[in-house]
Amino acid sequence: MVLEATRTLPIAVRFHLMPAYSPKLNPVEYAIHVIRLKVFHHADCKDSLPEFQRFVKDLCDSGKIFSKEQIINLLGHIEDLVLEFVNLSPKRG
């Protein structure tokens, strides 16, 4: 079904089997890492859970987790990892 839908796209689409769990290929995992660094790394042990929740919410709402350049770099890094994985995968059919 997805394969048929992509046939009409004006770009070449190739499908590859990837590992079911791939945190290095998931941009959210990188965002969680940045949130941990910016919020929890320098946290005061006296802060309450609601305060931590507010810090995380404020950071996410600010749109300052990644800059545009960082997002471009991150997507390029993920693309490199995918291409590396595909080149190491056994060829099918």
Phi, psi and omega in degrees: 000311178293319179302316179296319181294330182277346180297334182270356180287147180280016178231160177278128179240128177239141180251139178225143174287128180241162177302147181297321179243113183225077183299331179289344180259004184249112181303331180297324179298322178292321178295318178299320178299315180295318178299317178300317180294316186282330185255310190270335184297322182250023185288149175273131182295348179273351179292142180273166179302315177301327177293317177299318179299319179294318178301314181294315180299315180299319179296314180295319180292333182288340183071019184251026176288313177229144171278169178301318180296320179294322178296316178299315179296319180297314180295324175295320178297315179297319177299317178300319179296318179297313181297321177297317179297315182298319180291335178271344182287146176295142180289139180250146172042000000 
